[in-house]
Amino acid sequence: MTRLFLILLLALPLRLMADAPQILDARAERSGMGWKISVTLTHPDTGWDHYADGWEVRDMAGNLLGMRDLAHPHGNNVPFTRSLSSVMIPDGTRKVLIRAHCNRDGWGDQVYKLRLGR
């Protein structure tokens, strides 16, 4: 019994860490009147029941600037990069925050700070 408990106890943190989408990289470039934000994520998608289904861009005050929906699981195609165009970012903004979402576990704890080049 003690052995089983120890195995479960050691495996629990790995299971908890494995479910959250991780942002590996993000880039921003001017595009017309707005910005094109590209985000590279990884997530252990298992199919339609559990996959990274989006990410958001917020200003440093927490205001939502854009949301990128991911319409399907990516399976073994990880990491992957998806972009969102025409993100309207107020003049003078130097950084934005990006968070990734999982359809089963919700918003991940990671907040990626992206510095904007001007």
Biopython code that builds the backbone (N, CA, C, O; Angstrom):
import numpy as np
from Bio.PDB.StructureBuilder import StructureBuilder

atoms = [
    (1, "MET", "N", (0.821, -1.199, 0.000)),
    (1, "MET", "CA", (0.000, 0.000, 0.000)),
    (1, "MET", "C", (0.868, 1.267, 0.000)),
    (1, "MET", "O", (0.596, 2.219, -0.731)),
    (2, "THR", "N", (1.897, 1.257, 0.818)),
    (2, "THR", "CA", (2.792, 2.406, 0.886)),
    (2, "THR", "C", (3.489, 2.624, -0.454)),
    (2, "THR", "O", (3.686, 3.761, -0.882)),
    (3, "ARG", "N", (3.854, 1.543, -1.100)),
    (3, "ARG", "CA", (4.521, 1.629, -2.394)),
    (3, "ARG", "C", (3.602, 2.263, -3.442)),
    (3, "ARG", "O", (4.039, 3.123, -4.207)),
    (4, "LEU", "N", (2.346, 1.850, -3.481)),
    (4, "LEU", "CA", (1.365, 2.410, -4.419)),
    (4, "LEU", "C", (1.152, 3.893, -4.145)),
    (4, "LEU", "O", (1.088, 4.696, -5.076)),
    (5, "PHE", "N", (1.043, 4.254, -2.873)),
    (5, "PHE", "CA", (0.867, 5.653, -2.502)),
    (5, "PHE", "C", (2.052, 6.491, -2.977)),
    (5, "PHE", "O", (1.872, 7.589, -3.505)),
    (6, "LEU", "N", (3.258, 5.971, -2.787)),
    (6, "LEU", "CA", (4.462, 6.688, -3.190)),
    (6, "LEU", "C", (4.502, 6.879, -4.707)),
    (6, "LEU", "O", (4.856, 7.957, -5.184)),
    (7, "ILE", "N", (4.145, 5.853, -5.459)),
    (7, "ILE", "CA", (4.118, 5.953, -6.924)),
    (7, "ILE", "C", (3.102, 6.998, -7.362)),
    (7, "ILE", "O", (3.397, 7.822, -8.227)),
    (8, "LEU", "N", (1.919, 6.973, -6.778)),
    (8, "LEU", "CA", (0.887, 7.956, -7.115)),
    (8, "LEU", "C", (1.316, 9.367, -6.742)),
    (8, "LEU", "O", (1.081, 10.313, -7.493)),
    (9, "LEU", "N", (1.934, 9.503, -5.598)),
    (9, "LEU", "CA", (2.398, 10.806, -5.132)),
    (9, "LEU", "C", (3.463, 11.377, -6.071)),
    (9, "LEU", "O", (3.449, 12.572, -6.365)),
    (10, "LEU", "N", (4.377, 10.541, -6.537)),
    (10, "LEU", "CA", (5.419, 11.004, -7.453)),
    (10, "LEU", "C", (4.870, 11.307, -8.836)),
    (10, "LEU", "O", (5.367, 12.209, -9.511)),
    (11, "ALA", "N", (3.858, 10.575, -9.270)),
    (11, "ALA", "CA", (3.296, 10.765, -10.607)),
    (11, "ALA", "C", (2.360, 11.970, -10.685)),
    (11, "ALA", "O", (2.184, 12.532, -11.765)),
    (12, "LEU", "N", (1.767, 12.372, -9.591)),
    (12, "LEU", "CA", (0.796, 13.457, -9.595)),
    (12, "LEU", "C", (1.357, 14.768, -10.141)),
    (12, "LEU", "O", (0.713, 15.369, -11.001)),
    (13, "PRO", "N", (2.520, 15.247, -9.692)),
    (13, "PRO", "CA", (3.025, 16.510, -10.253)),
    (13, "PRO", "C", (3.286, 16.427, -11.753)),
    (13, "PRO", "O", (3.067, 17.405, -12.467)),
    (14, "LEU", "N", (3.745, 15.286, -12.240)),
    (14, "LEU", "CA", (3.977, 15.142, -13.674)),
    (14, "LEU", "C", (2.670, 15.237, -14.437)),
    (14, "LEU", "O", (2.622, 15.845, -15.507)),
    (15, "ARG", "N", (1.619, 14.653, -13.911)),
    (15, "ARG", "CA", (0.309, 14.696, -14.551)),
    (15, "ARG", "C", (-0.232, 16.127, -14.559)),
    (15, "ARG", "O", (-0.775, 16.586, -15.564)),
    (16, "LEU", "N", (-0.083, 16.820, -13.447)),
    (16, "LEU", "CA", (-0.576, 18.196, -13.376)),
    (16, "LEU", "C", (0.193, 19.102, -14.330)),
    (16, "LEU", "O", (-0.404, 19.960, -14.981)),
    (17, "MET", "N", (1.510, 18.926, -14.422)),
    (17, "MET", "CA", (2.310, 19.768, -15.296)),
    (17, "MET", "C", (2.039, 19.464, -16.764)),
    (17, "MET", "O", (2.146, 20.352, -17.609)),
    (18, "ALA", "N", (1.692, 18.229, -17.074)),
    (18, "ALA", "CA", (1.541, 17.823, -18.462)),
    (18, "ALA", "C", (0.292, 18.405, -19.116)),
    (18, "ALA", "O", (0.240, 18.483, -20.344)),
    (19, "ASP", "N", (-0.701, 18.810, -18.356)),
    (19, "ASP", "CA", (-1.975, 19.219, -18.933)),
    (19, "ASP", "C", (-2.037, 20.664, -19.392)),
    (19, "ASP", "O", (-2.859, 21.001, -20.244)),
    (20, "ALA", "N", (-1.207, 21.508, -18.858)),
    (20, "ALA", "CA", (-1.280, 22.925, -19.201)),
    (20, "ALA", "C", (-0.552, 23.201, -20.518)),
    (20, "ALA", "O", (0.561, 22.717, -20.724)),
    (21, "PRO", "N", (-1.175, 23.977, -21.410)),
    (21, "PRO", "CA", (-0.452, 24.388, -22.620)),
    (21, "PRO", "C", (0.746, 25.252, -22.223)),
    (21, "PRO", "O", (0.655, 26.061, -21.299)),
    (22, "GLN", "N", (1.842, 25.081, -22.909)),
    (22, "GLN", "CA", (3.041, 25.870, -22.642)),
    (22, "GLN", "C", (3.351, 26.731, -23.857)),
    (22, "GLN", "O", (3.407, 26.243, -24.986)),
    (23, "ILE", "N", (3.551, 28.015, -23.609)),
    (23, "ILE", "CA", (3.946, 28.935, -24.675)),
    (23, "ILE", "C", (5.467, 28.907, -24.756)),
    (23, "ILE", "O", (6.159, 29.268, -23.804)),
    (24, "LEU", "N", (5.970, 28.480, -25.894)),
    (24, "LEU", "CA", (7.410, 28.379, -26.087)),
    (24, "LEU", "C", (8.011, 29.639, -26.679)),
    (24, "LEU", "O", (9.169, 29.963, -26.416)),
    (25, "ASP", "N", (7.224, 30.354, -27.481)),
    (25, "ASP", "CA", (7.725, 31.552, -28.147)),
    (25, "ASP", "C", (6.541, 32.376, -28.623)),
    (25, "ASP", "O", (5.451, 31.846, -28.837)),
    (26, "ALA", "N", (6.756, 33.652, -28.785)),
    (26, "ALA", "CA", (5.742, 34.538, -29.360)),
    (26, "ALA", "C", (6.465, 35.673, -30.062)),
    (26, "ALA", "O", (7.543, 36.102, -29.648)),
    (27, "ARG", "N", (5.845, 36.149, -31.135)),
    (27, "ARG", "CA", (6.419, 37.243, -31.923)),
    (27, "ARG", "C", (5.302, 38.203, -32.324)),
    (27, "ARG", "O", (4.143, 37.817, -32.478)),
    (28, "ALA", "N", (5.687, 39.449, -32.485)),
    (28, "ALA", "CA", (4.735, 40.472, -32.914)),
    (28, "ALA", "C", (5.355, 41.260, -34.052)),
    (28, "ALA", "O", (6.532, 41.619, -34.010)),
    (29, "GLU", "N", (4.549, 41.525, -35.068)),
    (29, "GLU", "CA", (5.022, 42.377, -36.160)),
    (29, "GLU", "C", (3.882, 43.271, -36.624)),
    (29, "GLU", "O", (2.720, 42.866, -36.650)),
    (30, "ARG", "N", (4.240, 44.483, -36.986)),
    (30, "ARG", "CA", (3.255, 45.421, -37.517)),
    (30, "ARG", "C", (2.631, 44.829, -38.763)),
    (30, "ARG", "O", (3.318, 44.229, -39.589)),
    (31, "SER", "N", (1.321, 45.001, -38.895)),
    (31, "SER", "CA", (0.604, 44.486, -40.061)),
    (31, "SER", "C", (-0.542, 45.444, -40.357)),
    (31, "SER", "O", (-1.582, 45.396, -39.700)),
    (32, "GLY", "N", (-0.353, 46.307, -41.341)),
    (32, "GLY", "CA", (-1.373, 47.305, -41.653)),
    (32, "GLY", "C", (-1.573, 48.242, -40.483)),
    (32, "GLY", "O", (-0.616, 48.820, -39.968)),
    (33, "MET", "N", (-2.819, 48.393, -40.063)),
    (33, "MET", "CA", (-3.145, 49.276, -38.936)),
    (33, "MET", "C", (-2.951, 48.583, -37.589)),
    (33, "MET", "O", (-2.963, 49.243, -36.550)),
    (34, "GLY", "N", (-2.774, 47.266, -37.593)),
    (34, "GLY", "CA", (-2.665, 46.516, -36.345)),
    (34, "GLY", "C", (-1.371, 45.737, -36.243)),
    (34, "GLY", "O", (-0.347, 46.113, -36.812)),
    (35, "TRP", "N", (-1.440, 44.658, -35.513)),
    (35, "TRP", "CA", (-0.295, 43.788, -35.272)),
    (35, "TRP", "C", (-0.667, 42.352, -35.606)),
    (35, "TRP", "O", (-1.819, 41.945, -35.456)),
    (36, "LYS", "N", (0.308, 41.601, -36.056)),
    (36, "LYS", "CA", (0.171, 40.159, -36.239)),
    (36, "LYS", "C", (0.944, 39.507, -35.088)),
    (36, "LYS", "O", (2.150, 39.706, -34.944)),
    (37, "ILE", "N", (0.235, 38.732, -34.278)),
    (37, "ILE", "CA", (0.844, 38.037, -33.148)),
    (37, "ILE", "C", (0.922, 36.554, -33.500)),
    (37, "ILE", "O", (-0.084, 35.946, -33.868)),
    (38, "SER", "N", (2.107, 35.977, -33.389)),
    (38, "SER", "CA", (2.320, 34.550, -33.658)),
    (38, "SER", "C", (2.799, 33.890, -32.370)),
    (38, "SER", "O", (3.729, 34.370, -31.722)),
    (39, "VAL", "N", (2.153, 32.786, -32.011)),
    (39, "VAL", "CA", (2.446, 32.098, -30.752)),
    (39, "VAL", "C", (2.763, 30.633, -31.045)),
    (39, "VAL", "O", (2.038, 29.962, -31.778)),
    (40, "THR", "N", (3.854, 30.154, -30.462)),
    (40, "THR", "CA", (4.240, 28.746, -30.571)),
    (40, "THR", "C", (3.926, 28.068, -29.249)),
    (40, "THR", "O", (4.416, 28.481, -28.198)),
    (41, "LEU", "N", (3.102, 27.018, -29.306)),
    (41, "LEU", "CA", (2.703, 26.286, -28.103)),
    (41, "LEU", "C", (3.023, 24.819, -28.217)),
    (41, "LEU", "O", (3.238, 24.276, -29.301)),
    (42, "THR", "N", (3.045, 24.201, -27.060)),
    (42, "THR", "CA", (3.084, 22.752, -26.980)),
    (42, "THR", "C", (2.050, 22.333, -25.939)),
    (42, "THR", "O", (1.804, 23.037, -24.960)),
    (43, "HIS", "N", (1.455, 21.171, -26.178)),
    (43, "HIS", "CA", (0.438, 20.637, -25.271)),
    (43, "HIS", "C", (0.247, 19.165, -25.608)),
    (43, "HIS", "O", (0.245, 18.798, -26.783)),
    (44, "PRO", "N", (0.087, 18.322, -24.602)),
    (44, "PRO", "CA", (-0.099, 16.891, -24.868)),
    (44, "PRO", "C", (-1.540, 16.581, -25.288)),
    (44, "PRO", "O", (-2.269, 15.908, -24.559)),
    (45, "ASP", "N", (-1.945, 17.069, -26.457)),
    (45, "ASP", "CA", (-3.303, 16.807, -26.949)),
    (45, "ASP", "C", (-3.552, 15.300, -27.013)),
    (45, "ASP", "O", (-2.708, 14.537, -27.484)),
    (46, "THR", "N", (-4.723, 14.886, -26.533)),
    (46, "THR", "CA", (-5.080, 13.467, -26.606)),
    (46, "THR", "C", (-6.249, 13.239, -27.554)),
    (46, "THR", "O", (-6.677, 12.100, -27.741)),
    (47, "GLY", "N", (-6.764, 14.293, -28.147)),
    (47, "GLY", "CA", (-7.910, 14.200, -29.047)),
    (47, "GLY", "C", (-8.917, 15.276, -28.701)),
    (47, "GLY", "O", (-8.603, 16.235, -27.995)),
    (48, "TRP", "N", (-10.128, 15.112, -29.203)),
    (48, "TRP", "CA", (-11.172, 16.118, -29.016)),
    (48, "TRP", "C", (-11.544, 16.342, -27.556)),
    (48, "TRP", "O", (-12.066, 17.402, -27.209)),
    (49, "ASP", "N", (-11.284, 15.363, -26.699)),
    (49, "ASP", "CA", (-11.627, 15.498, -25.286)),
    (49, "ASP", "C", (-10.614, 16.314, -24.494)),
    (49, "ASP", "O", (-10.903, 16.735, -23.374)),
    (50, "HIS", "N", (-9.413, 16.546, -25.067)),
    (50, "HIS", "CA", (-8.381, 17.284, -24.335)),
    (50, "HIS", "C", (-7.347, 17.842, -25.305)),
    (50, "HIS", "O", (-6.478, 17.116, -25.788)),
    (51, "TYR", "N", (-7.450, 19.140, -25.585)),
    (51, "TYR", "CA", (-6.483, 19.779, -26.477)),
    (51, "TYR", "C", (-6.387, 21.271, -26.188)),
    (51, "TYR", "O", (-7.291, 21.861, -25.596)),
    (52, "ALA", "N", (-5.271, 21.876, -26.617)),
    (52, "ALA", "CA", (-5.101, 23.322, -26.507)),
    (52, "ALA", "C", (-6.050, 23.959, -27.513)),
    (52, "ALA", "O", (-5.931, 23.727, -28.716)),
    (53, "ASP", "N", (-6.993, 24.764, -27.023)),
    (53, "ASP", "CA", (-8.033, 25.291, -27.918)),
    (53, "ASP", "C", (-7.989, 26.797, -28.121)),
    (53, "ASP", "O", (-8.914, 27.368, -28.697)),
    (54, "GLY", "N", (-6.918, 27.454, -27.652)),
    (54, "GLY", "CA", (-6.821, 28.875, -27.935)),
    (54, "GLY", "C", (-5.779, 29.589, -27.106)),
    (54, "GLY", "O", (-5.171, 29.016, -26.201)),
    (55, "TRP", "N", (-5.590, 30.848, -27.435)),
    (55, "TRP", "CA", (-4.738, 31.730, -26.647)),
    (55, "TRP", "C", (-5.258, 33.157, -26.780)),
    (55, "TRP", "O", (-5.963, 33.494, -27.730)),
    (56, "GLU", "N", (-4.892, 33.985, -25.805)),
    (56, "GLU", "CA", (-5.365, 35.370, -25.781)),
    (56, "GLU", "C", (-4.205, 36.333, -25.616)),
    (56, "GLU", "O", (-3.137, 35.984, -25.115)),
    (57, "VAL", "N", (-4.455, 37.559, -26.056)),
    (57, "VAL", "CA", (-3.500, 38.658, -25.912)),
    (57, "VAL", "C", (-4.176, 39.732, -25.074)),
    (57, "VAL", "O", (-5.295, 40.147, -25.375)),
    (58, "ARG", "N", (-3.497, 40.183, -24.021)),
    (58, "ARG", "CA", (-4.014, 41.248, -23.156)),
    (58, "ARG", "C", (-2.944, 42.313, -22.975)),
    (58, "ARG", "O", (-1.749, 42.038, -23.083)),
    (59, "ASP", "N", (-3.391, 43.529, -22.699)),
    (59, "ASP", "CA", (-2.424, 44.571, -22.359)),
    (59, "ASP", "C", (-2.001, 44.377, -20.909)),
    (59, "ASP", "O", (-2.532, 43.508, -20.219)),
    (60, "MET", "N", (-1.058, 45.173, -20.447)),
    (60, "MET", "CA", (-0.518, 45.008, -19.094)),
    (60, "MET", "C", (-1.546, 45.329, -18.006)),
    (60, "MET", "O", (-1.362, 44.956, -16.847)),
    (61, "ALA", "N", (-2.627, 46.019, -18.377)),
    (61, "ALA", "CA", (-3.704, 46.299, -17.418)),
    (61, "ALA", "C", (-4.747, 45.181, -17.397)),
    (61, "ALA", "O", (-5.680, 45.213, -16.594)),
    (62, "GLY", "N", (-4.587, 44.192, -18.282)),
    (62, "GLY", "CA", (-5.512, 43.066, -18.304)),
    (62, "GLY", "C", (-6.639, 43.173, -19.316)),
    (62, "GLY", "O", (-7.511, 42.305, -19.358)),
    (63, "ASN", "N", (-6.642, 44.214, -20.127)),
    (63, "ASN", "CA", (-7.692, 44.373, -21.137)),
    (63, "ASN", "C", (-7.457, 43.424, -22.309)),
    (63, "ASN", "O", (-6.340, 43.321, -22.816)),
    (64, "LEU", "N", (-8.502, 42.740, -22.731)),
    (64, "LEU", "CA", (-8.404, 41.794, -23.834)),
    (64, "LEU", "C", (-8.200, 42.535, -25.154)),
    (64, "LEU", "O", (-8.970, 43.431, -25.501)),
    (65, "LEU", "N", (-7.149, 42.148, -25.885)),
    (65, "LEU", "CA", (-6.843, 42.752, -27.185)),
    (65, "LEU", "C", (-7.159, 41.808, -28.336)),
    (65, "LEU", "O", (-7.435, 42.254, -29.449)),
    (66, "GLY", "N", (-7.120, 40.504, -28.070)),
    (66, "GLY", "CA", (-7.402, 39.530, -29.118)),
    (66, "GLY", "C", (-7.449, 38.121, -28.575)),
    (66, "GLY", "O", (-6.851, 37.813, -27.544)),
    (67, "MET", "N", (-8.170, 37.268, -29.285)),
    (67, "MET", "CA", (-8.308, 35.861, -28.907)),
    (67, "MET", "C", (-8.153, 35.013, -30.154)),
    (67, "MET", "O", (-8.810, 35.268, -31.163)),
    (68, "ARG", "N", (-7.290, 34.003, -30.096)),
    (68, "ARG", "CA", (-7.096, 33.083, -31.219)),
    (68, "ARG", "C", (-7.672, 31.731, -30.830)),
    (68, "ARG", "O", (-7.153, 31.064, -29.935)),
    (69, "ASP", "N", (-8.745, 31.326, -31.504)),
    (69, "ASP", "CA", (-9.330, 30.010, -31.276)),
    (69, "ASP", "C", (-8.556, 28.980, -32.076)),
    (69, "ASP", "O", (-8.153, 29.232, -33.212)),
    (70, "LEU", "N", (-8.353, 27.824, -31.478)),
    (70, "LEU", "CA", (-7.743, 26.688, -32.153)),
    (70, "LEU", "C", (-8.843, 25.648, -32.283)),
    (70, "LEU", "O", (-9.323, 25.122, -31.279)),
    (71, "ALA", "N", (-9.240, 25.352, -33.500)),
    (71, "ALA", "CA", (-10.480, 24.619, -33.755)),
    (71, "ALA", "C", (-10.363, 23.106, -33.700)),
    (71, "ALA", "O", (-11.371, 22.411, -33.829)),
    (72, "HIS", "N", (-9.156, 22.575, -33.511)),
    (72, "HIS", "CA", (-9.017, 21.115, -33.528)),
    (72, "HIS", "C", (-7.768, 20.695, -32.763)),
    (72, "HIS", "O", (-6.864, 21.506, -32.560)),
    (73, "PRO", "N", (-7.710, 19.431, -32.334)),
    (73, "PRO", "CA", (-6.497, 18.928, -31.680)),
    (73, "PRO", "C", (-5.327, 18.885, -32.662)),
    (73, "PRO", "O", (-5.521, 18.760, -33.871)),
    (74, "HIS", "N", (-4.132, 18.990, -32.135)),
    (74, "HIS", "CA", (-2.937, 18.973, -32.983)),
    (74, "HIS", "C", (-2.156, 17.676, -32.858)),
    (74, "HIS", "O", (-1.141, 17.502, -33.532)),
    (75, "GLY", "N", (-2.609, 16.768, -32.009)),
    (75, "GLY", "CA", (-2.002, 15.440, -31.910)),
    (75, "GLY", "C", (-0.508, 15.489, -31.747)),
    (75, "GLY", "O", (0.003, 16.144, -30.838)),
    (76, "ASN", "N", (0.199, 14.800, -32.622)),
    (76, "ASN", "CA", (1.660, 14.735, -32.554)),
    (76, "ASN", "C", (2.327, 15.913, -33.255)),
    (76, "ASN", "O", (3.555, 15.971, -33.324)),
    (77, "ASN", "N", (1.546, 16.844, -33.771)),
    (77, "ASN", "CA", (2.078, 18.005, -34.474)),
    (77, "ASN", "C", (2.404, 19.106, -33.469)),
    (77, "ASN", "O", (1.825, 20.190, -33.521)),
    (78, "VAL", "N", (3.327, 18.828, -32.558)),
    (78, "VAL", "CA", (3.715, 19.803, -31.540)),
    (78, "VAL", "C", (5.226, 19.931, -31.512)),
    (78, "VAL", "O", (5.914, 18.948, -31.790)),
    (79, "PRO", "N", (5.767, 21.072, -31.197)),
    (79, "PRO", "CA", (5.034, 22.318, -31.003)),
    (79, "PRO", "C", (4.480, 22.835, -32.331)),
    (79, "PRO", "O", (4.896, 22.407, -33.407)),
    (80, "PHE", "N", (3.528, 23.768, -32.224)),
    (80, "PHE", "CA", (2.932, 24.365, -33.414)),
    (80, "PHE", "C", (2.779, 25.862, -33.205)),
    (80, "PHE", "O", (2.690, 26.338, -32.073)),
    (81, "THR", "N", (2.748, 26.596, -34.307)),
    (81, "THR", "CA", (2.638, 28.054, -34.264)),
    (81, "THR", "C", (1.388, 28.471, -35.010)),
    (81, "THR", "O", (1.133, 28.010, -36.122)),
    (82, "ARG", "N", (0.612, 29.344, -34.395)),
    (82, "ARG", "CA", (-0.567, 29.915, -35.036)),
    (82, "ARG", "C", (-0.537, 31.421, -34.815)),
    (82, "ARG", "O", (-0.011, 31.908, -33.814)),
    (83, "SER", "N", (-1.112, 32.150, -35.769)),
    (83, "SER", "CA", (-1.067, 33.615, -35.731)),
    (83, "SER", "C", (-2.459, 34.212, -35.651)),
    (83, "SER", "O", (-3.457, 33.578, -35.992)),
    (84, "LEU", "N", (-2.491, 35.437, -35.196)),
    (84, "LEU", "CA", (-3.708, 36.241, -35.158)),
    (84, "LEU", "C", (-3.358, 37.601, -35.735)),
    (84, "LEU", "O", (-2.470, 38.289, -35.232)),
    (85, "SER", "N", (-4.059, 37.983, -36.790)),
    (85, "SER", "CA", (-3.790, 39.256, -37.466)),
    (85, "SER", "C", (-4.762, 40.331, -37.005)),
    (85, "SER", "O", (-5.790, 40.051, -36.389)),
    (86, "SER", "N", (-4.410, 41.548, -37.320)),
    (86, "SER", "CA", (-5.250, 42.723, -37.049)),
    (86, "SER", "C", (-5.546, 42.933, -35.573)),
    (86, "SER", "O", (-6.636, 43.374, -35.210)),
    (87, "VAL", "N", (-4.572, 42.617, -34.718)),
    (87, "VAL", "CA", (-4.722, 42.887, -33.289)),
    (87, "VAL", "C", (-4.453, 44.367, -33.084)),
    (87, "VAL", "O", (-3.365, 44.855, -33.387)),
    (88, "MET", "N", (-5.439, 45.075, -32.571)),
    (88, "MET", "CA", (-5.317, 46.520, -32.357)),
    (88, "MET", "C", (-4.726, 46.766, -30.971)),
    (88, "MET", "O", (-5.376, 46.549, -29.948)),
    (89, "ILE", "N", (-3.482, 47.222, -30.970)),
    (89, "ILE", "CA", (-2.761, 47.484, -29.726)),
    (89, "ILE", "C", (-2.577, 48.989, -29.601)),
    (89, "ILE", "O", (-2.042, 49.621, -30.511)),
    (90, "PRO", "N", (-3.010, 49.571, -28.494)),
    (90, "PRO", "CA", (-2.918, 51.029, -28.337)),
    (90, "PRO", "C", (-1.495, 51.554, -28.501)),
    (90, "PRO", "O", (-0.531, 50.913, -28.083)),
    (91, "ASP", "N", (-1.380, 52.726, -29.112)),
    (91, "ASP", "CA", (-0.090, 53.379, -29.255)),
    (91, "ASP", "C", (0.555, 53.549, -27.886)),
    (91, "ASP", "O", (-0.122, 53.831, -26.898)),
    (92, "GLY", "N", (1.851, 53.377, -27.843)),
    (92, "GLY", "CA", (2.586, 53.523, -26.588)),
    (92, "GLY", "C", (2.723, 52.228, -25.803)),
    (92, "GLY", "O", (3.484, 52.171, -24.837)),
    (93, "THR", "N", (2.000, 51.189, -26.200)),
    (93, "THR", "CA", (2.094, 49.901, -25.513)),
    (93, "THR", "C", (3.430, 49.255, -25.858)),
    (93, "THR", "O", (3.782, 49.134, -27.031)),
    (94, "ARG", "N", (4.166, 48.846, -24.843)),
    (94, "ARG", "CA", (5.488, 48.261, -25.068)),
    (94, "ARG", "C", (5.501, 46.749, -24.862)),
    (94, "ARG", "O", (6.361, 46.056, -25.405)),
    (95, "LYS", "N", (4.546, 46.233, -24.074)),
    (95, "LYS", "CA", (4.482, 44.796, -23.795)),
    (95, "LYS", "C", (3.023, 44.348, -23.793)),
    (95, "LYS", "O", (2.121, 45.124, -23.478)),
    (96, "VAL", "N", (2.810, 43.090, -24.147)),
    (96, "VAL", "CA", (1.495, 42.466, -24.008)),
    (96, "VAL", "C", (1.685, 41.135, -23.298)),
    (96, "VAL", "O", (2.788, 40.593, -23.230)),
    (97, "LEU", "N", (0.583, 40.627, -22.774)),
    (97, "LEU", "CA", (0.570, 39.351, -22.064)),
    (97, "LEU", "C", (-0.171, 38.326, -22.906)),
    (97, "LEU", "O", (-1.181, 38.645, -23.533)),
    (98, "ILE", "N", (0.327, 37.097, -22.922)),
    (98, "ILE", "CA", (-0.313, 36.022, -23.671)),
    (98, "ILE", "C", (-0.517, 34.838, -22.738)),
    (98, "ILE", "O", (0.382, 34.452, -21.991)),
    (99, "ARG", "N", (-1.732, 34.264, -22.796)),
    (99, "ARG", "CA", (-2.045, 33.054, -22.029)),
    (99, "ARG", "C", (-2.677, 32.045, -22.961)),
    (99, "ARG", "O", (-3.407, 32.405, -23.885)),
    (100, "ALA", "N", (-2.392, 30.774, -22.712)),
    (100, "ALA", "CA", (-2.960, 29.689, -23.523)),
    (100, "ALA", "C", (-4.071, 28.987, -22.753)),
    (100, "ALA", "O", (-4.092, 28.982, -21.522)),
    (101, "HIS", "N", (-4.997, 28.392, -23.508)),
    (101, "HIS", "CA", (-6.186, 27.749, -22.937)),
    (101, "HIS", "C", (-6.288, 26.308, -23.405)),
    (101, "HIS", "O", (-5.939, 25.980, -24.539)),
    (102, "CYS", "N", (-6.766, 25.463, -22.520)),
    (102, "CYS", "CA", (-7.012, 24.046, -22.807)),
    (102, "CYS", "C", (-8.507, 23.786, -22.637)),
    (102, "CYS", "O", (-9.114, 24.274, -21.683)),
    (103, "ASN", "N", (-9.107, 23.021, -23.551)),
    (103, "ASN", "CA", (-10.552, 22.809, -23.481)),
    (103, "ASN", "C", (-10.983, 22.009, -22.261)),
    (103, "ASN", "O", (-12.160, 22.039, -21.902)),
    (104, "ARG", "N", (-10.078, 21.304, -21.621)),
    (104, "ARG", "CA", (-10.431, 20.530, -20.433)),
    (104, "ARG", "C", (-10.052, 21.245, -19.142)),
    (104, "ARG", "O", (-10.822, 21.248, -18.182)),
    (105, "ASP", "N", (-8.869, 21.850, -19.119)),
    (105, "ASP", "CA", (-8.341, 22.397, -17.873)),
    (105, "ASP", "C", (-8.402, 23.913, -17.765)),
    (105, "ASP", "O", (-8.020, 24.474, -16.737)),
    (106, "GLY", "N", (-8.874, 24.582, -18.805)),
    (106, "GLY", "CA", (-9.005, 26.029, -18.750)),
    (106, "GLY", "C", (-7.691, 26.753, -19.010)),
    (106, "GLY", "O", (-6.808, 26.240, -19.696)),
    (107, "TRP", "N", (-7.577, 27.950, -18.451)),
    (107, "TRP", "CA", (-6.398, 28.791, -18.661)),
    (107, "TRP", "C", (-5.208, 28.249, -17.904)),
    (107, "TRP", "O", (-5.321, 27.877, -16.736)),
    (108, "GLY", "N", (-4.061, 28.204, -18.573)),
    (108, "GLY", "CA", (-2.826, 27.792, -17.919)),
    (108, "GLY", "C", (-2.323, 28.891, -16.998)),
    (108, "GLY", "O", (-2.744, 30.042, -17.112)),
    (109, "ASP", "N", (-1.430, 28.543, -16.094)),
    (109, "ASP", "CA", (-0.862, 29.511, -15.158)),
    (109, "ASP", "C", (0.202, 30.389, -15.803)),
    (109, "ASP", "O", (0.480, 31.486, -15.319)),
    (110, "GLN", "N", (0.795, 29.914, -16.886)),
    (110, "GLN", "CA", (1.867, 30.663, -17.532)),
    (110, "GLN", "C", (1.332, 31.940, -18.178)),
    (110, "GLN", "O", (0.340, 31.912, -18.906)),
    (111, "VAL", "N", (1.995, 33.045, -17.903)),
    (111, "VAL", "CA", (1.705, 34.314, -18.570)),
    (111, "VAL", "C", (2.985, 34.729, -19.277)),
    (111, "VAL", "O", (4.002, 35.008, -18.643)),
    (112, "TYR", "N", (2.914, 34.765, -20.600)),
    (112, "TYR", "CA", (4.076, 35.088, -21.426)),
    (112, "TYR", "C", (4.064, 36.574, -21.710)),
    (112, "TYR", "O", (3.087, 37.099, -22.244)),
    (113, "LYS", "N", (5.143, 37.257, -21.359)),
    (113, "LYS", "CA", (5.271, 38.693, -21.635)),
    (113, "LYS", "C", (6.005, 38.874, -22.953)),
    (113, "LYS", "O", (7.135, 38.416, -23.122)),
    (114, "LEU", "N", (5.345, 39.546, -23.879)),
    (114, "LEU", "CA", (5.925, 39.781, -25.200)),
    (114, "LEU", "C", (6.221, 41.254, -25.364)),
    (114, "LEU", "O", (5.321, 42.089, -25.280)),
    (115, "ARG", "N", (7.487, 41.575, -25.599)),
    (115, "ARG", "CA", (7.899, 42.956, -25.856)),
    (115, "ARG", "C", (7.629, 43.283, -27.312)),
    (115, "ARG", "O", (7.975, 42.512, -28.208)),
    (116, "LEU", "N", (7.012, 44.424, -27.539)),
    (116, "LEU", "CA", (6.693, 44.859, -28.895)),
    (116, "LEU", "C", (7.818, 45.707, -29.445)),
    (116, "LEU", "O", (8.313, 46.611, -28.772)),
    (117, "GLY", "N", (8.218, 45.415, -30.664)),
    (117, "GLY", "CA", (9.203, 46.250, -31.339)),
    (117, "GLY", "C", (8.490, 47.387, -32.026)),
    (117, "GLY", "O", (7.410, 47.181, -32.578)),
    (118, "ARG", "N", (9.034, 48.540, -32.014)),
    (118, "ARG", "CA", (8.383, 49.707, -32.639)),
    (118, "ARG", "C", (9.175, 50.161, -33.832)),
    (118, "ARG", "O", (8.795, 51.127, -34.493)),
]
sb = StructureBuilder()
sb.init_structure("model")
sb.init_model(0)
sb.init_chain("A")
sb.init_seg("    ")
for serial, (resi, resn, name, xyz) in enumerate(atoms, 1):
    if name == "N":
        sb.init_residue(resn, " ", resi, " ")
    sb.init_atom(name, np.array(xyz, "f"), 0.0, 1.0, " ", f" {name:<3s}", serial, name[0])
structure = sb.get_structure()
